[in-house]
Amino acid sequence: MLYYTENITKLLGKYAKMLIMKTENIKLAIFDIDDTLIKRGKITVEPSAVKAINKLKASGIEVMIATGRAFYFIHDDIHETIQPNYYVTINGACVYNKDHNVIFSVPMIRDEVNAMITYSLEHNLGLGMKMQQSMEIVNDMNVFQTVYMQGSPKLDILDDKTNLKFIPEGDEVPMGLFLMGDEATIEASHPLSPDGFYAKAYADAYDIYSKRAGKISGIEEVLGQLNLTWNEVITFGDAANDMEMLEKAAIGVAMGNAPEHVKECADFVTHDILDDGIAHAINTLFK
């Protein structure tokens, strides 16, 4: 783990120089969204981050988003100001190209989703299903409108399915679930979804997606198409579901607002998101 100080000469000697030299080989920059590109509760990317990312693009580096969000929940400002080349969404369960077309997807297992629907209703857990075109709310529409959306104008994307008891054969199976409620109760549901990977999103809230998916598999699908390796990638993140991509990349950048266990996976720890963290890292590492 490498922490940046105000004077680059205070970085860890030869290792610091090696880190900066690695940027010469970078072809792809990957960014998480929440609390990395956009502060949770806000709807725009910090202007300093937009400027720095466009600096990377001008140098020929492609840009990817890697997020737990479904595509339709990605902030309009990201599409408009950054214009990513690729989007790895729902923690890798659905990947889109720059034309917003799906190029890779991994749905969950129908029987396991149905078991989770029953469990959420029995234990009063908020449950949303991440489909390709909308988020279907099975239980507790109010908590999704007020807590999950946090003032987002995209409330029409929430599809009320609070009368749904199970997904019939032949109907679309979600690529991810979002559970909100008592943490211990959510944790106790693990046996119902052996194929489900649980990633804590924030207090009392979890993303669940297939173990056959994951940000890494979605990213590697794109790396294969571009004929790139992890040695040509820089990643930026702040949460548990970013840890593996921080470790695999040639350079992993953790935000200053990330928890300590996430920072420990990174090569470089930048400033907090609201303290120009993205710009600080890019302008320091890319000379």
C-alpha atoms as an extended CHARMM CRD file, in Angstrom:
* protein
*
       287  EXT
         1         1  MET       CA              0.0000000000        0.0000000000        0.0000000000  PROA      1               0.0000000000
         2         2  LEU       CA              1.3000000000        3.4420000000       -0.9100000000  PROA      2               0.0000000000
         3         3  TYR       CA              0.1000000000        6.7100000000        0.5820000000  PROA      3               0.0000000000
         4         4  TYR       CA              0.7120000000        9.9760000000       -1.2420000000  PROA      4               0.0000000000
         5         5  THR       CA              2.0440000000       12.9280000000        0.7160000000  PROA      5               0.0000000000
         6         6  GLU       CA              2.0970000000       16.5470000000       -0.3510000000  PROA      6               0.0000000000
         7         7  ASN       CA              5.6480000000       16.2740000000       -1.6710000000  PROA      7               0.0000000000
         8         8  ILE       CA              6.1850000000       13.5650000000       -4.2450000000  PROA      8               0.0000000000
         9         9  THR       CA              9.8080000000       13.2250000000       -3.1230000000  PROA      9               0.0000000000
        10        10  LYS       CA              8.4700000000       11.8110000000        0.1300000000  PROA      10              0.0000000000
        11        11  LEU       CA              6.9570000000        8.8300000000       -1.6250000000  PROA      11              0.0000000000
        12        12  LEU       CA              8.5770000000        5.4940000000       -1.0320000000  PROA      12              0.0000000000
        13        13  GLY       CA             11.7560000000        5.9240000000       -3.0730000000  PROA      13              0.0000000000
        14        14  LYS       CA             12.2580000000        3.5260000000       -5.9520000000  PROA      14              0.0000000000
        15        15  TYR       CA              8.7670000000        2.0860000000       -5.5390000000  PROA      15              0.0000000000
        16        16  ALA       CA              7.2160000000        5.4940000000       -6.1250000000  PROA      16              0.0000000000
        17        17  LYS       CA              9.2140000000        5.9910000000       -9.3140000000  PROA      17              0.0000000000
        18        18  MET       CA              8.2190000000        2.5100000000      -10.5100000000  PROA      18              0.0000000000
        19        19  LEU       CA              4.5630000000        3.3310000000       -9.8740000000  PROA      19              0.0000000000
        20        20  ILE       CA              4.7150000000        6.4810000000      -11.9780000000  PROA      20              0.0000000000
        21        21  MET       CA              6.6470000000        4.6450000000      -14.7100000000  PROA      21              0.0000000000
        22        22  LYS       CA              3.8560000000        2.0560000000      -14.8660000000  PROA      22              0.0000000000
        23        23  THR       CA              1.4750000000        4.7150000000      -16.1460000000  PROA      23              0.0000000000
        24        24  GLU       CA              3.3420000000        4.6910000000      -19.4540000000  PROA      24              0.0000000000
        25        25  ASN       CA              1.7720000000        1.2920000000      -20.1910000000  PROA      25              0.0000000000
        26        26  ILE       CA             -1.7790000000        2.1200000000      -19.0990000000  PROA      26              0.0000000000
        27        27  LYS       CA             -4.4030000000        1.6580000000      -21.8280000000  PROA      27              0.0000000000
        28        28  LEU       CA             -7.5830000000        1.4380000000      -19.7420000000  PROA      28              0.0000000000
        29        29  ALA       CA             -8.7880000000        3.3820000000      -16.6770000000  PROA      29              0.0000000000
        30        30  ILE       CA            -11.6180000000        1.8430000000      -14.6470000000  PROA      30              0.0000000000
        31        31  PHE       CA            -13.7680000000        3.7990000000      -12.1880000000  PROA      31              0.0000000000
        32        32  ASP       CA            -16.3250000000        2.7950000000       -9.5950000000  PROA      32              0.0000000000
        33        33  ILE       CA            -19.1540000000        5.3240000000       -9.2700000000  PROA      33              0.0000000000
        34        34  ASP       CA            -20.5520000000        5.7490000000       -5.7630000000  PROA      34              0.0000000000
        35        35  ASP       CA            -18.1350000000        7.5750000000       -3.4570000000  PROA      35              0.0000000000
        36        36  THR       CA            -15.4390000000        7.2880000000       -6.1430000000  PROA      36              0.0000000000
        37        37  LEU       CA            -16.7100000000        9.3450000000       -9.0980000000  PROA      37              0.0000000000
        38        38  ILE       CA            -19.8340000000       10.7680000000       -7.4660000000  PROA      38              0.0000000000
        39        39  LYS       CA            -20.4610000000       11.3330000000       -3.7750000000  PROA      39              0.0000000000
        40        40  ARG       CA            -23.4160000000        9.2470000000       -2.6270000000  PROA      40              0.0000000000
        41        41  GLY       CA            -26.4880000000       11.5040000000       -2.6640000000  PROA      41              0.0000000000
        42        42  LYS       CA            -25.1340000000       13.7910000000       -5.4000000000  PROA      42              0.0000000000
        43        43  ILE       CA            -25.7860000000       13.4830000000       -9.1370000000  PROA      43              0.0000000000
        44        44  THR       CA            -22.7150000000       15.0430000000      -10.7640000000  PROA      44              0.0000000000
        45        45  VAL       CA            -19.0440000000       14.1570000000      -11.1020000000  PROA      45              0.0000000000
        46        46  GLU       CA            -16.6530000000       16.5950000000       -9.4530000000  PROA      46              0.0000000000
        47        47  PRO       CA            -15.4840000000       19.0820000000      -12.1480000000  PROA      47              0.0000000000
        48        48  SER       CA            -11.8280000000       18.4030000000      -11.3200000000  PROA      48              0.0000000000
        49        49  ALA       CA            -12.4100000000       14.6870000000      -11.9290000000  PROA      49              0.0000000000
        50        50  VAL       CA            -14.0620000000       15.3240000000      -15.3060000000  PROA      50              0.0000000000
        51        51  LYS       CA            -11.0970000000       17.4300000000      -16.3970000000  PROA      51              0.0000000000
        52        52  ALA       CA             -8.5630000000       14.8410000000      -15.2430000000  PROA      52              0.0000000000
        53        53  ILE       CA            -10.3820000000       11.9030000000      -16.8450000000  PROA      53              0.0000000000
        54        54  ASN       CA            -10.6780000000       13.7530000000      -20.1330000000  PROA      54              0.0000000000
        55        55  LYS       CA             -6.9270000000       14.3070000000      -19.8930000000  PROA      55              0.0000000000
        56        56  LEU       CA             -6.5250000000       10.5150000000      -19.8420000000  PROA      56              0.0000000000
        57        57  LYS       CA             -8.8700000000       10.1050000000      -22.7980000000  PROA      57              0.0000000000
        58        58  ALA       CA             -6.9730000000       12.7250000000      -24.7870000000  PROA      58              0.0000000000
        59        59  SER       CA             -3.8210000000       10.6640000000      -24.2890000000  PROA      59              0.0000000000
        60        60  GLY       CA             -5.5020000000        7.5880000000      -25.7980000000  PROA      60              0.0000000000
        61        61  ILE       CA             -6.5430000000        5.8080000000      -22.6010000000  PROA      61              0.0000000000
        62        62  GLU       CA            -10.0010000000        4.2450000000      -22.7600000000  PROA      62              0.0000000000
        63        63  VAL       CA            -12.3950000000        4.6630000000      -19.8320000000  PROA      63              0.0000000000
        64        64  MET       CA            -14.6200000000        2.0570000000      -18.2140000000  PROA      64              0.0000000000
        65        65  ILE       CA            -17.2220000000        2.2870000000      -15.4710000000  PROA      65              0.0000000000
        66        66  ALA       CA            -17.4100000000       -0.6900000000      -13.0700000000  PROA      66              0.0000000000
        67        67  THR       CA            -20.3290000000       -0.4020000000      -10.6780000000  PROA      67              0.0000000000
        68        68  GLY       CA            -22.8940000000       -2.2840000000       -8.6610000000  PROA      68              0.0000000000
        69        69  ARG       CA            -25.5320000000       -0.0390000000      -10.2260000000  PROA      69              0.0000000000
        70        70  ALA       CA            -27.7020000000       -1.1980000000      -13.0790000000  PROA      70              0.0000000000
        71        71  PHE       CA            -27.1130000000        0.7110000000      -16.3170000000  PROA      71              0.0000000000
        72        72  TYR       CA            -30.3310000000        2.7130000000      -16.0030000000  PROA      72              0.0000000000
        73        73  PHE       CA            -29.2260000000        3.9980000000      -12.5880000000  PROA      73              0.0000000000
        74        74  ILE       CA            -25.9740000000        5.4470000000      -13.8600000000  PROA      74              0.0000000000
        75        75  HSD       CA            -26.0500000000        9.2190000000      -13.5050000000  PROA      75              0.0000000000
        76        76  ASP       CA            -26.7310000000       11.1670000000      -16.6970000000  PROA      76              0.0000000000
        77        77  ASP       CA            -23.7300000000       13.3540000000      -15.8900000000  PROA      77              0.0000000000
        78        78  ILE       CA            -21.3870000000       10.3960000000      -16.3820000000  PROA      78              0.0000000000
        79        79  HSD       CA            -22.7700000000        9.7350000000      -19.8700000000  PROA      79              0.0000000000
        80        80  GLU       CA            -22.5830000000       13.4220000000      -20.7630000000  PROA      80              0.0000000000
        81        81  THR       CA            -19.2450000000       14.5290000000      -19.3000000000  PROA      81              0.0000000000
        82        82  ILE       CA            -17.1080000000       11.3790000000      -19.3240000000  PROA      82              0.0000000000
        83        83  GLN       CA            -18.6860000000        9.3320000000      -22.1390000000  PROA      83              0.0000000000
        84        84  PRO       CA            -17.1670000000        5.9760000000      -21.0900000000  PROA      84              0.0000000000
        85        85  ASN       CA            -16.1280000000        3.3960000000      -23.6570000000  PROA      85              0.0000000000
        86        86  TYR       CA            -17.5280000000        0.5170000000      -21.5610000000  PROA      86              0.0000000000
        87        87  TYR       CA            -19.8490000000       -0.0070000000      -18.6180000000  PROA      87              0.0000000000
        88        88  VAL       CA            -19.5370000000       -3.0100000000      -16.3100000000  PROA      88              0.0000000000
        89        89  THR       CA            -22.8110000000       -2.8980000000      -14.3660000000  PROA      89              0.0000000000
        90        90  ILE       CA            -24.5440000000       -4.8870000000      -11.6150000000  PROA      90              0.0000000000
        91        91  ASN       CA            -21.1080000000       -5.9100000000      -10.3520000000  PROA      91              0.0000000000
        92        92  GLY       CA            -20.1720000000       -7.5090000000      -13.6630000000  PROA      92              0.0000000000
        93        93  ALA       CA            -23.4690000000       -9.2560000000      -14.4090000000  PROA      93              0.0000000000
        94        94  CYS       CA            -24.1810000000       -7.0080000000      -17.4100000000  PROA      94              0.0000000000
        95        95  VAL       CA            -21.6560000000       -5.2320000000      -19.6470000000  PROA      95              0.0000000000
        96        96  TYR       CA            -22.4550000000       -2.4890000000      -22.1720000000  PROA      96              0.0000000000
        97        97  ASN       CA            -20.3610000000       -0.8510000000      -24.8810000000  PROA      97              0.0000000000
        98        98  LYS       CA            -20.1830000000        2.8780000000      -25.6150000000  PROA      98              0.0000000000
        99        99  ASP       CA            -23.3030000000        2.5900000000      -27.7780000000  PROA      99              0.0000000000
       100       100  HSD       CA            -25.1700000000        1.3050000000      -24.7070000000  PROA      100             0.0000000000
       101       101  ASN       CA            -25.6590000000       -2.1720000000      -26.1810000000  PROA      101             0.0000000000
       102       102  VAL       CA            -25.3490000000       -5.2780000000      -23.9710000000  PROA      102             0.0000000000
       103       103  ILE       CA            -22.2770000000       -7.3190000000      -24.9040000000  PROA      103             0.0000000000
       104       104  PHE       CA            -22.2040000000       -9.7390000000      -21.9390000000  PROA      104             0.0000000000
       105       105  SER       CA            -24.6340000000      -10.8000000000      -19.2000000000  PROA      105             0.0000000000
       106       106  VAL       CA            -24.9550000000      -13.3560000000      -16.3890000000  PROA      106             0.0000000000
       107       107  PRO       CA            -28.4510000000      -13.7810000000      -14.8910000000  PROA      107             0.0000000000
       108       108  MET       CA            -29.0330000000      -15.2930000000      -11.4580000000  PROA      108             0.0000000000
       109       109  ILE       CA            -30.6250000000      -18.7320000000      -10.9260000000  PROA      109             0.0000000000
       110       110  ARG       CA            -34.4310000000      -18.6090000000      -11.0490000000  PROA      110             0.0000000000
       111       111  ASP       CA            -35.1060000000      -21.0080000000       -8.1520000000  PROA      111             0.0000000000
       112       112  GLU       CA            -32.6910000000      -19.1260000000       -5.9050000000  PROA      112             0.0000000000
       113       113  VAL       CA            -34.2970000000      -15.7930000000       -6.7510000000  PROA      113             0.0000000000
       114       114  ASN       CA            -37.7220000000      -17.2260000000       -5.9540000000  PROA      114             0.0000000000
       115       115  ALA       CA            -36.4310000000      -18.4600000000       -2.5930000000  PROA      115             0.0000000000
       116       116  MET       CA            -35.1020000000      -14.9660000000       -1.8600000000  PROA      116             0.0000000000
       117       117  ILE       CA            -38.4620000000      -13.4160000000       -2.7770000000  PROA      117             0.0000000000
       118       118  THR       CA            -40.2090000000      -15.6640000000       -0.2550000000  PROA      118             0.0000000000
       119       119  TYR       CA            -37.5790000000      -14.9420000000        2.3960000000  PROA      119             0.0000000000
       120       120  SER       CA            -37.7620000000      -11.1790000000        1.9400000000  PROA      120             0.0000000000
       121       121  LEU       CA            -41.5360000000      -11.1970000000        2.2980000000  PROA      121             0.0000000000
       122       122  GLU       CA            -41.4030000000      -13.4160000000        5.3900000000  PROA      122             0.0000000000
       123       123  HSD       CA            -38.7250000000      -11.2840000000        7.0900000000  PROA      123             0.0000000000
       124       124  ASN       CA            -39.8110000000       -7.8370000000        5.8710000000  PROA      124             0.0000000000
       125       125  LEU       CA            -36.6530000000       -7.0850000000        3.9120000000  PROA      125             0.0000000000
       126       126  GLY       CA            -36.6360000000       -4.5310000000        1.1160000000  PROA      126             0.0000000000
       127       127  LEU       CA            -35.9890000000       -6.4270000000       -2.1260000000  PROA      127             0.0000000000
       128       128  GLY       CA            -35.3170000000       -5.0470000000       -5.5870000000  PROA      128             0.0000000000
       129       129  MET       CA            -34.5220000000       -7.0930000000       -8.6990000000  PROA      129             0.0000000000
       130       130  LYS       CA            -32.1220000000       -5.6410000000      -11.2550000000  PROA      130             0.0000000000
       131       131  MET       CA            -33.5300000000       -6.4080000000      -14.7010000000  PROA      131             0.0000000000
       132       132  GLN       CA            -32.1540000000       -5.1640000000      -18.0390000000  PROA      132             0.0000000000
       133       133  GLN       CA            -34.6110000000       -2.2720000000      -18.4070000000  PROA      133             0.0000000000
       134       134  SER       CA            -35.8520000000       -1.5070000000      -14.8930000000  PROA      134             0.0000000000
       135       135  MET       CA            -35.5380000000       -2.3240000000      -11.2100000000  PROA      135             0.0000000000
       136       136  GLU       CA            -38.5040000000       -4.3670000000      -10.0660000000  PROA      136             0.0000000000
       137       137  ILE       CA            -39.3760000000       -3.7500000000       -6.4160000000  PROA      137             0.0000000000
       138       138  VAL       CA            -40.7860000000       -6.8580000000       -4.7580000000  PROA      138             0.0000000000
       139       139  ASN       CA            -40.9740000000       -5.5620000000       -1.1940000000  PROA      139             0.0000000000
       140       140  ASP       CA            -40.9340000000       -2.1260000000        0.4990000000  PROA      140             0.0000000000
       141       141  MET       CA            -41.2660000000        0.3470000000       -2.3660000000  PROA      141             0.0000000000
       142       142  ASN       CA            -41.0620000000        3.2120000000        0.1330000000  PROA      142             0.0000000000
       143       143  VAL       CA            -37.5490000000        2.3540000000        1.3320000000  PROA      143             0.0000000000
       144       144  PHE       CA            -36.3200000000        2.1110000000       -2.2630000000  PROA      144             0.0000000000
       145       145  GLN       CA            -37.8480000000        5.4810000000       -3.1620000000  PROA      145             0.0000000000
       146       146  THR       CA            -36.4610000000        7.2730000000       -0.1010000000  PROA      146             0.0000000000
       147       147  VAL       CA            -33.2360000000        5.4800000000        0.8480000000  PROA      147             0.0000000000
       148       148  TYR       CA            -32.0040000000        3.6840000000       -2.2650000000  PROA      148             0.0000000000
       149       149  MET       CA            -32.7710000000        6.5020000000       -4.7040000000  PROA      149             0.0000000000
       150       150  GLN       CA            -31.6900000000        9.3360000000       -2.3460000000  PROA      150             0.0000000000
       151       151  GLY       CA            -33.2600000000       12.1360000000       -4.3410000000  PROA      151             0.0000000000
       152       152  SER       CA            -32.5420000000       10.6910000000       -7.7900000000  PROA      152             0.0000000000
       153       153  PRO       CA            -34.9530000000       11.9560000000      -10.4520000000  PROA      153             0.0000000000
       154       154  LYS       CA            -35.1580000000        8.4590000000      -11.9860000000  PROA      154             0.0000000000
       155       155  LEU       CA            -37.9760000000        7.1750000000       -9.7690000000  PROA      155             0.0000000000
       156       156  ASP       CA            -39.8840000000        6.0070000000      -12.8490000000  PROA      156             0.0000000000
       157       157  ILE       CA            -37.2880000000        3.2570000000      -13.2980000000  PROA      157             0.0000000000
       158       158  LEU       CA            -38.6050000000        1.5850000000      -10.1290000000  PROA      158             0.0000000000
       159       159  ASP       CA            -41.2180000000       -0.9090000000      -11.3090000000  PROA      159             0.0000000000
       160       160  ASP       CA            -43.7710000000       -1.8370000000       -8.6280000000  PROA      160             0.0000000000
       161       161  LYS       CA            -43.8910000000       -5.6350000000       -8.3640000000  PROA      161             0.0000000000
       162       162  THR       CA            -45.0000000000       -5.7760000000       -4.7450000000  PROA      162             0.0000000000
       163       163  ASN       CA            -47.6620000000       -8.3570000000       -5.6320000000  PROA      163             0.0000000000
       164       164  LEU       CA            -45.0570000000      -10.7100000000       -7.1000000000  PROA      164             0.0000000000
       165       165  LYS       CA            -44.5720000000      -14.0040000000       -5.2460000000  PROA      165             0.0000000000
       166       166  PHE       CA            -42.2430000000      -15.7620000000       -7.6990000000  PROA      166             0.0000000000
       167       167  ILE       CA            -40.7870000000      -15.4860000000      -11.2170000000  PROA      167             0.0000000000
       168       168  PRO       CA            -42.6620000000      -17.7980000000      -13.6050000000  PROA      168             0.0000000000
       169       169  GLU       CA            -40.8490000000      -19.9930000000      -16.1020000000  PROA      169             0.0000000000
       170       170  GLY       CA            -40.1270000000      -18.0670000000      -19.2780000000  PROA      170             0.0000000000
       171       171  ASP       CA            -40.0020000000      -14.6510000000      -17.5950000000  PROA      171             0.0000000000
       172       172  GLU       CA            -36.7960000000      -12.6240000000      -17.3820000000  PROA      172             0.0000000000
       173       173  VAL       CA            -34.5260000000      -13.5590000000      -14.4810000000  PROA      173             0.0000000000
       174       174  PRO       CA            -32.7440000000      -10.6660000000      -12.7470000000  PROA      174             0.0000000000
       175       175  MET       CA            -28.9980000000      -10.1900000000      -13.0060000000  PROA      175             0.0000000000
       176       176  GLY       CA            -28.8370000000       -8.9360000000       -9.4500000000  PROA      176             0.0000000000
       177       177  LEU       CA            -30.7800000000       -8.3510000000       -6.2580000000  PROA      177             0.0000000000
       178       178  PHE       CA            -30.6050000000       -5.5300000000       -3.7430000000  PROA      178             0.0000000000
       179       179  LEU       CA            -31.6050000000       -6.3140000000       -0.1520000000  PROA      179             0.0000000000
       180       180  MET       CA            -32.1900000000       -3.7590000000        2.6020000000  PROA      180             0.0000000000
       181       181  GLY       CA            -33.0160000000       -4.4040000000        6.2350000000  PROA      181             0.0000000000
       182       182  ASP       CA            -31.5950000000       -6.0520000000        9.3260000000  PROA      182             0.0000000000
       183       183  GLU       CA            -28.0290000000       -7.1130000000        8.5450000000  PROA      183             0.0000000000
       184       184  ALA       CA            -28.1390000000      -10.3730000000       10.5230000000  PROA      184             0.0000000000
       185       185  THR       CA            -31.3770000000      -11.3630000000        8.7890000000  PROA      185             0.0000000000
       186       186  ILE       CA            -29.8430000000      -10.6810000000        5.3820000000  PROA      186             0.0000000000
       187       187  GLU       CA            -26.7170000000      -12.6670000000        6.2810000000  PROA      187             0.0000000000
       188       188  ALA       CA            -28.8930000000      -15.6050000000        7.3520000000  PROA      188             0.0000000000
       189       189  SER       CA            -30.2660000000      -15.8820000000        3.8010000000  PROA      189             0.0000000000
       190       190  HSD       CA            -26.9710000000      -17.1400000000        2.3360000000  PROA      190             0.0000000000
       191       191  PRO       CA            -28.0460000000      -20.8290000000        2.2140000000  PROA      191             0.0000000000
       192       192  LEU       CA            -30.9950000000      -19.8950000000       -0.0140000000  PROA      192             0.0000000000
       193       193  SER       CA            -28.6830000000      -18.6920000000       -2.7790000000  PROA      193             0.0000000000
       194       194  PRO       CA            -25.5460000000      -20.8510000000       -3.0880000000  PROA      194             0.0000000000
       195       195  ASP       CA            -24.7960000000      -19.1510000000       -6.4230000000  PROA      195             0.0000000000
       196       196  GLY       CA            -25.2720000000      -15.7010000000       -4.8990000000  PROA      196             0.0000000000
       197       197  PHE       CA            -22.3310000000      -13.4870000000       -3.9980000000  PROA      197             0.0000000000
       198       198  TYR       CA            -23.1550000000      -10.9920000000       -1.2470000000  PROA      198             0.0000000000
       199       199  ALA       CA            -21.4240000000       -7.6050000000       -1.4090000000  PROA      199             0.0000000000
       200       200  LYS       CA            -22.1780000000       -5.0700000000        1.3150000000  PROA      200             0.0000000000
       201       201  ALA       CA            -23.1980000000       -1.8020000000       -0.3420000000  PROA      201             0.0000000000
       202       202  TYR       CA            -23.6060000000        0.2540000000        2.8270000000  PROA      202             0.0000000000
       203       203  ALA       CA            -25.0940000000       -0.1890000000        6.3210000000  PROA      203             0.0000000000
       204       204  ASP       CA            -27.9280000000       -2.7690000000        6.2440000000  PROA      204             0.0000000000
       205       205  ALA       CA            -27.8440000000       -3.0500000000        2.4480000000  PROA      205             0.0000000000
       206       206  TYR       CA            -26.4010000000       -5.7220000000        0.1590000000  PROA      206             0.0000000000
       207       207  ASP       CA            -25.9250000000       -6.3090000000       -3.5470000000  PROA      207             0.0000000000
       208       208  ILE       CA            -26.3640000000       -9.9510000000       -4.5280000000  PROA      208             0.0000000000
       209       209  TYR       CA            -25.3060000000      -11.2850000000       -7.8970000000  PROA      209             0.0000000000
       210       210  SER       CA            -24.2020000000      -14.5980000000       -9.3710000000  PROA      210             0.0000000000
       211       211  LYS       CA            -20.8160000000      -15.9670000000       -8.3440000000  PROA      211             0.0000000000
       212       212  ARG       CA            -20.4190000000      -16.6120000000      -12.0620000000  PROA      212             0.0000000000
       213       213  ALA       CA            -20.3790000000      -12.8340000000      -12.5150000000  PROA      213             0.0000000000
       214       214  GLY       CA            -18.4350000000      -10.1980000000      -10.5470000000  PROA      214             0.0000000000
       215       215  LYS       CA            -16.7110000000       -7.0030000000      -11.5840000000  PROA      215             0.0000000000
       216       216  ILE       CA            -13.6130000000       -9.0180000000      -12.4660000000  PROA      216             0.0000000000
       217       217  SER       CA            -15.3440000000      -11.3200000000      -14.9560000000  PROA      217             0.0000000000
       218       218  GLY       CA            -17.0810000000       -8.3600000000      -16.6030000000  PROA      218             0.0000000000
       219       219  ILE       CA            -13.8370000000       -6.4220000000      -16.8400000000  PROA      219             0.0000000000
       220       220  GLU       CA            -11.9660000000       -9.4360000000      -18.1880000000  PROA      220             0.0000000000
       221       221  GLU       CA            -14.6100000000       -9.9160000000      -20.8720000000  PROA      221             0.0000000000
       222       222  VAL       CA            -13.7300000000       -6.4300000000      -22.1410000000  PROA      222             0.0000000000
       223       223  LEU       CA             -9.9830000000       -6.9400000000      -21.6770000000  PROA      223             0.0000000000
       224       224  GLY       CA            -10.2490000000       -9.9970000000      -23.9110000000  PROA      224             0.0000000000
       225       225  GLN       CA            -12.0680000000       -8.0220000000      -26.5980000000  PROA      225             0.0000000000
       226       226  LEU       CA             -9.4340000000       -5.2720000000      -26.4410000000  PROA      226             0.0000000000
       227       227  ASN       CA             -6.5360000000       -7.7300000000      -26.2550000000  PROA      227             0.0000000000
       228       228  LEU       CA             -5.3080000000       -6.0800000000      -23.0480000000  PROA      228             0.0000000000
       229       229  THR       CA             -3.9980000000       -7.4470000000      -19.7400000000  PROA      229             0.0000000000
       230       230  TRP       CA             -4.3020000000       -6.2180000000      -16.1600000000  PROA      230             0.0000000000
       231       231  ASN       CA             -0.7760000000       -4.8310000000      -16.5300000000  PROA      231             0.0000000000
       232       232  GLU       CA             -2.2870000000       -2.1330000000      -18.7580000000  PROA      232             0.0000000000
       233       233  VAL       CA             -5.0590000000       -1.1230000000      -16.3570000000  PROA      233             0.0000000000
       234       234  ILE       CA             -5.4670000000        1.4630000000      -13.6010000000  PROA      234             0.0000000000
       235       235  THR       CA             -8.4680000000        1.1540000000      -11.2750000000  PROA      235             0.0000000000
       236       236  PHE       CA            -10.1710000000        3.5660000000       -8.8650000000  PROA      236             0.0000000000
       237       237  GLY       CA            -12.4830000000        2.4690000000       -6.0530000000  PROA      237             0.0000000000
       238       238  ASP       CA            -13.5860000000        2.8430000000       -2.4630000000  PROA      238             0.0000000000
       239       239  ALA       CA            -15.5940000000       -0.2140000000       -1.4020000000  PROA      239             0.0000000000
       240       240  ALA       CA            -15.3800000000       -3.9430000000       -0.7400000000  PROA      240             0.0000000000
       241       241  ASN       CA            -16.6120000000       -4.8090000000       -4.2380000000  PROA      241             0.0000000000
       242       242  ASP       CA            -13.6650000000       -2.8230000000       -5.6480000000  PROA      242             0.0000000000
       243       243  MET       CA            -10.9490000000       -4.6450000000       -3.7220000000  PROA      243             0.0000000000
       244       244  GLU       CA            -10.1660000000       -7.3430000000       -6.2720000000  PROA      244             0.0000000000
       245       245  MET       CA             -9.8620000000       -4.9210000000       -9.1780000000  PROA      245             0.0000000000
       246       246  LEU       CA             -7.6020000000       -2.6980000000       -7.0550000000  PROA      246             0.0000000000
       247       247  GLU       CA             -5.3500000000       -5.6870000000       -6.4250000000  PROA      247             0.0000000000
       248       248  LYS       CA             -5.2990000000       -7.0160000000       -9.9980000000  PROA      248             0.0000000000
       249       249  ALA       CA             -4.5780000000       -3.7580000000      -11.8090000000  PROA      249             0.0000000000
       250       250  ALA       CA             -1.0950000000       -2.4950000000      -12.5630000000  PROA      250             0.0000000000
       251       251  ILE       CA             -2.0740000000        0.4620000000      -10.3870000000  PROA      251             0.0000000000
       252       252  GLY       CA             -4.9460000000        0.3340000000       -7.9130000000  PROA      252             0.0000000000
       253       253  VAL       CA             -6.0630000000        3.6900000000       -6.5060000000  PROA      253             0.0000000000
       254       254  ALA       CA             -8.1770000000        3.7890000000       -3.3440000000  PROA      254             0.0000000000
       255       255  MET       CA            -10.0950000000        6.9110000000       -2.4330000000  PROA      255             0.0000000000
       256       256  GLY       CA             -9.1820000000        8.6780000000        0.7890000000  PROA      256             0.0000000000
       257       257  ASN       CA            -12.7390000000        8.0650000000        1.9980000000  PROA      257             0.0000000000
       258       258  ALA       CA            -12.3840000000        4.2890000000        1.5560000000  PROA      258             0.0000000000
       259       259  PRO       CA            -12.3000000000        1.9980000000        4.6230000000  PROA      259             0.0000000000
       260       260  GLU       CA             -8.8570000000        0.9080000000        5.7950000000  PROA      260             0.0000000000
       261       261  HSD       CA             -9.2630000000       -2.6770000000        4.5430000000  PROA      261             0.0000000000
       262       262  VAL       CA             -9.9050000000       -1.3170000000        1.0310000000  PROA      262             0.0000000000
       263       263  LYS       CA             -6.9230000000        1.0340000000        1.2000000000  PROA      263             0.0000000000
       264       264  GLU       CA             -4.7350000000       -1.9370000000        2.0770000000  PROA      264             0.0000000000
       265       265  CYS       CA             -5.5060000000       -3.4510000000       -1.3500000000  PROA      265             0.0000000000
       266       266  ALA       CA             -4.3310000000       -0.3650000000       -3.2300000000  PROA      266             0.0000000000
       267       267  ASP       CA             -0.9700000000        0.7910000000       -4.5520000000  PROA      267             0.0000000000
       268       268  PHE       CA             -1.9080000000        4.4280000000       -4.0750000000  PROA      268             0.0000000000
       269       269  VAL       CA             -4.3150000000        6.1650000000       -1.7030000000  PROA      269             0.0000000000
       270       270  THR       CA             -5.5430000000        9.5180000000       -2.9300000000  PROA      270             0.0000000000
       271       271  HSD       CA             -7.5640000000       12.2940000000       -1.2850000000  PROA      271             0.0000000000
       272       272  ASP       CA            -11.2530000000       12.0360000000       -0.3970000000  PROA      272             0.0000000000
       273       273  ILE       CA            -13.7450000000       12.2640000000       -3.2480000000  PROA      273             0.0000000000
       274       274  LEU       CA            -14.7810000000       15.8030000000       -2.2660000000  PROA      274             0.0000000000
       275       275  ASP       CA            -11.1510000000       16.8580000000       -1.9320000000  PROA      275             0.0000000000
       276       276  ASP       CA            -10.4530000000       16.3350000000       -5.6500000000  PROA      276             0.0000000000
       277       277  GLY       CA             -9.3370000000       12.7480000000       -5.0600000000  PROA      277             0.0000000000
       278       278  ILE       CA             -9.6340000000       11.5700000000       -8.6670000000  PROA      278             0.0000000000
       279       279  ALA       CA             -7.8440000000       14.5980000000      -10.0880000000  PROA      279             0.0000000000
       280       280  HSD       CA             -5.1730000000       14.3810000000       -7.4030000000  PROA      280             0.0000000000
       281       281  ALA       CA             -4.3240000000       10.7830000000       -8.3090000000  PROA      281             0.0000000000
       282       282  ILE       CA             -4.3620000000       11.2910000000      -12.0720000000  PROA      282             0.0000000000
       283       283  ASN       CA             -2.3470000000       14.4950000000      -11.9940000000  PROA      283             0.0000000000
       284       284  THR       CA              0.1900000000       12.9330000000       -9.6330000000  PROA      284             0.0000000000
       285       285  LEU       CA              0.6730000000        9.6490000000      -11.4640000000  PROA      285             0.0000000000
       286       286  PHE       CA              0.3260000000       10.7990000000      -15.0780000000  PROA      286             0.0000000000
       287       287  LYS       CA              2.9930000000       13.3930000000      -15.7390000000  PROA      287             0.0000000000
